Amino acid sequence: MFILIYLIVILIFDECYCDIQVSIDKLKGEYNIIVNNRLWLRSSNIRLYTDNKWLTSKDGSLHLIDSSLKQGFGLRLGYWNQREFIYNFNSKNEKSLNITTSIRQWKSIPAAITFHFHSGSTDLNNNIELDMDQIRTVFSSFNIEKLGKDDHRAYLTFGGMMMGDLEKHAGIWNSESRFLKGGISGGPLILFNSTENGQRDSIIISPFEQFMSTSLTINKQILEYGFLGSIKSLPINSTNSLIIYYSSKGINQLMEEWGKTMQKTFNRTNQYRLNDLTINYLGYYTDNGAYYYYNTESNMNYQQTIVKIKENLSIPIHYIQLDSWWYYKGLGNGVKQWISRPDIFPDGLQGLNKKLNSFPLAAHNRYWSSDTIYSDKYHFIIDNFNLKSLPLGNDSFWIDLFKNSTKDFNLILYEQDWMNHQTIDFSPINKDISIGRQWLISMGYAANLFNINIQYCMSLPRHALQALEINRVTQARVSDDYYVHIQRDNPQWNIGITSMLANAIG
């Protein structure tokens, strides 16, 4: 198909477990990815942005000082072999510092290669940040290029909200490729042979950890992976990793096998998904495009309307969803207080629950406003410019929120909507290595305590990947609102591609 590898400079391991291979020049730190004895990817340079300047292996400001073979064992994935590289550089005060990169293959997953970055023993700081769509630690990186006239590779990228559905993109893989989404809104990348219609050799490239603080991005026809450029400080011993996974059986099988590996890595269980009432049975939604979206029956309030829905529907629904019309909003139209307004439910959620005989409910929420009342009692980080906020660094807020909610009504599904805005339009997440993960982990931990499942909506691919660590996330929206389908004739029901990603994650 494309350039044959006749000479491999140095193989990564004396013993290779591989379905996919990597060849390494241990003197230069360069590496190639080989699929079915053909070259698929050639590495580019290692780069680091720290002390407000770029360092790179290309000009020697990042200097390769050591290369070694190592072996180890991981509790979930088992034995691995790796080639490790140590790069040296001088900080702004002329202190000699090292970073470490490694390329690893696993005995239990011969179809995978993982790439690992370690920041070293000193904080890496900037006070002039890059854009959040750039990255500040470049490893790994690959040239976007056509490798010979018989190279017919194509790509598919996930991008944008609804789990990467709205800005997903496909095209030919060459130096003229134009990607619609990378960086903060981007997601995993699939490469395949277009002459085989994606039914044979294919690979997926995706983050392997640090999902909320790393990105794949495009820089001058180079695919790069690393920490977000907008992160101000990388603490001592910060790590990230990338995975390339291969299948000879096409894209569908590739996604399934990659997903199983990712789930195994994070010990994800599907028990909550399999037993989720809102997945297994019909429900009634009041979302954007529904008749009762910010609209009630004539001469009725919402309380009366919801009760009538329950009483009069002839189809066997098992739950009702309450969308964004029921709680208090503040600055920037964010959530000020997640309790019912008396003009919506005069008897409160407790009263509604009584009239519904504890009928199961799914409840919508969006981003927190900068004037949320919860910041008086809990530690919230406030972004006054973007009029948003987020609970920071503890689980007590989420525990109290779900505890109070489950006392008032039969909450079985918490819908976290507007996730793209809480991430892209909330600068503290993009400037810190851990805030984004803390947000979602704390939410999931509290939901589990009260037997509540979670739906992600308007999520970016990074949120979907983060759900690998959160078993209570059982579902995610993978297409736009029905209203958009009606008004713009968008193919809302065409969800096959993004559903592969959702299903793979579990």
C-alpha positions, 0 to 999 in steps of 0.5 A: 500500500505504501512505503515498505520498511526494508531496514529498521534501525533499532527495534524497540524490544529484543522480544516484541509482542506486537501486532503493530510495530515501532522502530526506534533510532535510539541515538536520535530519539526518532521512531516510526509506526509500522502496520502490516510491514508498512510505514504508517507514521513518522515521528516529528520533534519533541518540544517543551514550552516552559519559562515562556520559551520553546525548547525542541529536540530539533535545535538541541535546546532539548538535548537527548542524554540517555536511552535505555530499555526497561521492563515492568508490570502494571496491575491491570494490563500486565507486563510491558517493555519500553524504550526510555529517553531522557532529555536535558535542558537549562531553565531560565536560571541556568539550572540543568533539568530533565524530562523523560519520555518512553515508548511502551508495548504490552504483552497483554495488548499486542495491538497497542503502543503507548507513549509516556511523558514525565515532567521531572523533578521541578515545576514547569511554569509559564506566565505567558500562556499559550492558547488552549487549542495549543499544547505545551509538552509535545510528545508524541508527534507525527508528520501528516503526510502521504507516503508514496503514490500508493498511499490511500490512507484516510482519517476520521476525527471526532470533534465538538460537542455531543461527544464529538459529533457536531464537528466530526470530520473525514478526509484524505491523510496527506500534507494538504489535510485540513482538520476542523477540530483539534485542541480543546474540542478535538478527540480521538483520530482514526486512520484507515485505508480508504481502498479497503473502505475501513474494513481492514487495517486501521488505527486509533490515536487517543489520549491514554490518561489526563483526559481533561488536561491534554489534547491532540492538535494540529501544528503545521501539518504535524499531529501533536499530543500533550498538555494544554498550552493554557496550563500555567504550571505543571507540578513536579512529576506530571505525567500524560500518555497517548495510545495507538491501537491497531486492528486488521478487522476494520474500524468497527472492530478497532473501536470495540477492541480499543474500548475494551482496553481503555475500560480495562485500564480504568477498571470500568464496570458496565453494571450501572449502564446495563441496569439503568432504567432510563436506558432500558425503558421509555421515558418522557423528555421535556428537552429542546424541541419537545412540546413542553419545553418552556411551555405548559398546558393552557391555564396550567402551571408546570406542576399540573402539566407534569402530573397530567403527562403522567396520568394521561399518556397511553404509552408505558413510560417509566420516568419523566425528564425535567429540563432547564425550565425548573430551577433558578438562573443567575448571571450569564444564565447559569445555575444560581440555585438548583432547587425548584421555583415556586412559579414552576412547582408551587408545592416544591419538588416534594409536593410534585413527588407526592402527586406523582407517587414517587415516579422516577425523574431525570433532572437537567442541570447546566453550568454554574453561574458566578453568583451561585448561592452555593459559593457562600457555603462551599469552595467555588472557583469564580470566573467573573469574566465568563460569569461562571463558577465551579465547586473546587477541591472537595466532594461535600458540595456534590454530596449535599446536592444529591442528598437533598435532591433524593430527599425531595424527589425520586431522582434516578438520572442527573443530566449534566448539560452545557459541558462544553461551555463549562469547559471552554468558557471557564478559564480556570479549567484550562489553566490548571492540570487537575480542576477539570478532572476533579469536577467530574470525579467528585460529581460521579463519586457523590452520585454513586453514594445516592444510587444516581446515574449520570448523563453527559450532554453537550460533552466534548470528546475529553468528557467522554474519555474522562467517564472511563473513570466514572462508572455512574456515567451510563450515557451521553447525548451523541447528536444535537437537539430535536429543535435543531433538527426541525429548524435546520433540517440537521440529520439528528438521528444519524448517530452511528459514527459517534455511537461507536465512540460512546459504546466503546467507552462503555 
